[in-house]
Every structure is written in structure tokens, then in C-alpha cells.
Amino acid sequence: MRLEGKVALVTGAARGIGRGIAERFAAEGARVGILDLDAVACQRVVDGITVAGGSALEVAADISDPAQVEAAHGKLRTRFGTVNVLVNNAAVMPVGTIHETSLADFERCVAVNLRGTYLVCRAVIPGMLAAGGGSIIHIASVTGMIGLPGLAAYSMTKGGMITLARSMSTDYAARGIRSNSVSPGTIDSPMLHEFLSHQSNPEAYRQQYDDMHAVGRVGRIDEVANVCLFLASDEASFVTGSNYEVDGGYSAKGDQPQD
Ligand SMILES: NC(=O)c1ccc[n+]([C@@H]2O[C@H](COP(=O)([O-])OP(=O)(O)OC[C@H]3O[C@@H](n4cnc5c(N)ncnc54)[C@H](O)[C@@H]3O)[C@@H](O)[C@H]2O)c1
């Protein structure tokens, strides 16, 4: 029970990595706000956590909308109290080179991945400061460090999240808030399956992704959740301003997918 007594908010928690993080946190004793676009999908995650003996609350919102973010945070705070752990996980990933990315896709990517991250931080941080601290985890990506072909807008926003994590760490260290980013390699999730569906030969592309990781496979959701659990817990009390590469040696190996 490494998060006993803590309240966590996980964005994009209705599926994929966010869901895995939320379930892991709840299993370790946290009471968890499940934030995603679709309230019914959030409630399904809450029900699963409840059945497993944990505690969670549906706080559906579009994180790019300030009023919805404030309402979701207010609902969580009223029910569970001050948020101690925030995981900025919700994101969208338009596929394309920069000149092929439509303005609408570009603006949505920035609105969710960067503006949304800002809005959720803005809502949560005053409570953390009043409580004497907290842990904020930004789910970035290896592409935010090294860039990957065909993911220009997405990579730009993920690089922004890594920088934000470092910048926030210095702003808040003296007041007890730790801020770190986690940069997964390729993780077997719905987002990966959607990306592969855009490729002409999804199976060959998936094989390439397996091979690009030094360990010879893409990662699992629980392998990201485990690192987030550490960063959320008091075991990481001296860890702030770091970027954790949870990538099976991907960035060390340095391969890029070929067309
Ligand atoms: N899957 C990978 O290979 C991989 C690799 C590196 C980084 N990541 C990052 O991990 C995180 C989770 O990825 P995933 O693979 O689980 O993706 P996913 O698409 O399966 O899940 C993302 C979730 O975010 C939600 N979401 C999107 N826009 C939202 C909004 N405006 N407001 C609230 N919720 C919103 C979606 O509804 C979805 O449930 C993302 O930040 C992603 O960039 C994923």
C-alpha cells in the first residue's frame, strides 16, 4: 500500500496507459480520480477498481476546456480532498509530417497535450501548495527527446512536456512539489493500434517497432505504471526534474522506423 492516504488524479484514464496507472495506484491504496472524455467509460474503470476493493471517482472532462477541468477538479476535491498526485497522461497523436498536418489536427494536439496539461496543473497546484507538496508526473514520450518520423506535431508537444516537468521542478521544489516526466518507448496500447492502422503494412511495422527496442519487444502498460507508482510514492522523495525513459533501451539503441 505505497500510496495509502493519497488522492491521485489521472487524466486519460479510461483506457490504455492512463487506465493502467489509475488501477495500479488504486491497488496501492490511493483514492483515484478517473478523468477522460467519456463519463460512461470513466465509470467502467471506477467500477472495476471498486470491485477490486479500491476507491475511485469518475471526473469526466475535456482537459482542453478550462471550465470542465475546474469542475472535474472541484468534484474530486469535494469527494476525496486535496489532490496529492497528478498524472498528466491524456494526449492525442496526429500522424504526419508538419506540412501534411492539418491546422485543425495541429491545434487539437496542442490544445490537449499542452494547453490541457497547463489547465490541469493550474487547477491542482494551489491545493498541493496549501497541503505542503505533491507529485506531478507528465507522461511524455521518447519522441519528445529524439523525434520520430511522421509524428511532428505530437513530438513537439511531448518535448514541451519534458521541458515543463523540469521547469516546474525548480519552481516548486522548495514548496514540496516534485515534477518529473516519464518517456515511454512504444507501448502496446490502443494508441499504438490506431497508429499501426495508418500504416500500409501494420504487421511489418509492428515487427520493426519490436526490433527497435534493445530488449526486442514493445513495452507493456504495467511497465509504465510501475515507474509512475515509484514517482508518485514517497520513495521518490529526492527525485524531481527527471525524465524517466521507460523504453526497453529504445533511445539508447537509436534506431528509427523506415518507410
Ligand atoms: N502507446 C504508446 O506507445 C505511447 C508511447 C509513448 C508515450 N505515450 C503516451 O502515453 C499516454 C497514454 O497513451 P495511450 O497509448 O494509453 O493512449 P490512448 O489513446 O490509448 O489513451 C489516451 C486517453 O486520453 C484520452 N483523451 C484524449 N483527449 C482527451 C481530452 N481532451 N481530455 C481528456 N481525455 C482525453 C482518450 O480518450 C484516451 O482514453 C499519452 O500521453 C501518450 O502520448 C504512449
The ligand as an ORCA input file, in Angstrom:
! r2SCAN-3c Opt
* xyz 0 1
  N       1.211      3.898    -26.501
  C       2.463      4.287    -26.725
  O       3.233      3.625    -27.440
  C       2.991      5.552    -26.080
  C       4.361      5.812    -26.202
  C       4.876      6.948    -25.617
  C       4.048      7.815    -24.933
  N       2.713      7.533    -24.823
  C       1.875      8.479    -24.076
  O       1.182      7.785    -23.062
  C      -0.069      8.441    -22.837
  C      -1.199      7.437    -22.945
  O      -1.107      6.811    -24.210
  P      -2.036      5.595    -24.614
  O      -1.249      4.782    -25.552
  O      -2.629      4.961    -23.414
  O      -3.143      6.403    -25.442
  P      -4.708      6.130    -25.623
  O      -5.098      6.874    -26.860
  O      -4.993      4.689    -25.534
  O      -5.310      6.864    -24.346
  C      -5.346      8.267    -24.254
  C      -6.576      8.646    -23.466
  O      -6.625     10.063    -23.379
  C      -7.954     10.465    -23.547
  N      -8.058     11.842    -24.024
  C      -7.726     12.315    -25.254
  N      -8.014     13.618    -25.336
  C      -8.526     13.969    -24.126
  C      -9.027     15.185    -23.614
  N      -9.062     16.305    -24.365
  N      -9.476     15.226    -22.353
  C      -9.459     14.107    -21.587
  N      -9.007     12.910    -22.019
  C      -8.556     12.853    -23.289
  C      -8.520      9.491    -24.578
  O      -9.943      9.477    -24.569
  C      -7.872      8.191    -24.144
  O      -8.689      7.475    -23.233
  C      -0.158      9.571    -23.839
  O       0.281     10.769    -23.240
  C       0.808      9.151    -24.910
  O       1.306     10.259    -25.628
  C       2.157      6.427    -25.387
*
